[in-house]
Every structure is written in structure tokens, then in C-alpha cells.
């Protein structure tokens, strides 16, 4: 009897960990979409406005690669977004009940938390800052001037490299904030993700379940860090050929 009850509790806990991983993965997935989209828009804008009609280098702007953007925390943004959406359009941004929702419902509900996480973690500001500084920095390199002298398309050559640097640098800089804000975002939106359940299990002193949620969070964090590390290493090898 006791073993049966223990087995049921274990299955219940494992189910919440799996559901939590799915919710967190969806939020982080939308976050990646927003990061890529804003990076591409930034590259397009600065690629168009960062040149004069003759496609000659413009006056170099002061490097902003180390600038820290102004960040409005999710703790302030998320409640305001929830209240505003309901007051203005009667849109409920609070997560639906997981047991009665399909994957598409959960995926759609993950958009708002991901957008607020994108802003509150500083990723948006960091990408905007790096878009200016990186394009300015690389557009004045000698190899760009040589290519320009031969009439090559500078934008098409610089865009992939600059975009890669922006994505890797901004993600690396803001990753700790992303996971810190993730717990706040999931709690405010009542999103049953790993951060939310880690907090709930901690409040109820459920050490085993909390350890599982935290372990999966650490795994995701470490996996992203490793991906960034090897991507940076690979990009660094490519950049050694540029002068």
C-alpha cells in the first residue's frame, strides 16, 4: 500500500517535471525566435543606413560593445502587460490549465512570457547596442575596403558574420539574466515551467521534486553555454583569416 502510494507520487512528480520542461522549452524557443528576428532586423537596418550612397565608410561611431543597456525588470513589466492586455482587449495572458490544453494552446500562451523575458533580461537592448557597434567595427576593416575596391557586395559578406557575433555575444552576456528572470516570468504568468515548479517545490519543502526541476534547468543552462562556447570557438577560427 505504502509502495503503491510512493510510486504514484513519484509518477506525479516526474509528470510535472516533464510538463515543466516542455513549457520552459517553449518559452525559451520563442525567446530564440525573437532574438534571431531582432538581430536580422538590426543587421538589415544598419546595413542600409550605415553606408553613404557611394558605399564608402562613414565616420566611425564610438564602440558600444561594452555598454550595458537600460533594463526594465520582468517583475515590473509582466504584471503591467497582463493588466493592460485584459483592460484593453480582454485578452487573458495567464497560462491555461495544462491538463485541459493542447500543445498549440501552450505554445501560443508561451509567446507573451517569452516576449517579456526577451525585454526584461536585457537581450533586446543588448542586440540593439551590438548591432550598431559590430557593424561599424567590421565595416572599416582592411579586408572590407579591399572587397569594396573590387566592387564586391559588402553587405552580403558582412551580414552573416556580424549576425553570428551579435547572436553569440548577446546570448552569452544575458544568459544568466534570462534564467534568473525565467523564474519570475513563469511565476507571474502561472506558467508550469521548471522555474515555476522549482519555486513551488521549494515552498512545500519537496526536496526530491525541487532537485529534479533544478537539475533539468542546470542541464539546459549548461547545454546552451556549451553551444555558445563551441560556436564562438568555431567563429574565432574563421575570423583569424580576416585582416
MOHU-V506346 format. One line per field, one symbol per residue. ss: DSSP state (@ for helix, = for strand, . for the rest). phi: phi as a letter, one per 30 degrees, with the letter a starting at -180 (. if undefined). burial: I if it has 9 or more other C-alpha atoms within 8 Angstrom, else O. A space follows every 50 residues. Layout:
# MOHU-V506346
ss: ???
phi: ???
burial: ???
This chain:
# MOHU-V506346
ss: .@@@@@@@@@@@@@@@@@@@@@@@@@@@@@@@@@@@@@@@@@@@@@@@@. =.....=................@@@@@@@@@@@@@@@@........@@@ ..@@@@@@@@@@@@@@@@@@..@@@@@@@@@@@@@@@@...@@@@@@@@. ...@@@@@@@@@@@@@@@@@@@@@@@@@@@@@@@@@@@.....@@@@@@@ @@@...@@@@@@@@@@@@@@@@@@@@@@@@@@@@@@@@@....
phi: .dddddddddddddddddddddddddddddddddddddddddddddddcd bdedicdceddddcdcdcddccdddcddddddddddddbhcccdeddddc bdddddddddddeddddddddjdddddddddddddddddcdedddddddd idddddddeddddddddddddddceededddedddddddhddcddddddd dddciddddddddddddddddddddddddddddddddddddcb
burial: OOOOOOOOOOOOIIOIIOIIIIIIOIIIOIIOOIIIOIIIOIIOOIIOOI IIOOOOIOOOOOOIOOOOOOIIIIOOIIIOOIOOIIOOOOOOIIIIOIOO IOOOIIIOIIIOIIIIIIIIIIIIIIIIIIIIIIIIIIIIIOOIIOIIOO OOOIOOOIIOOIIOIIIIOIIIOIOOIIIOIIIIIIIIIIIIIIIIIIIO IIOOOIOOIIIIIIOIIOOOIOOOIOOIOOIIOOOOOOOOOOO
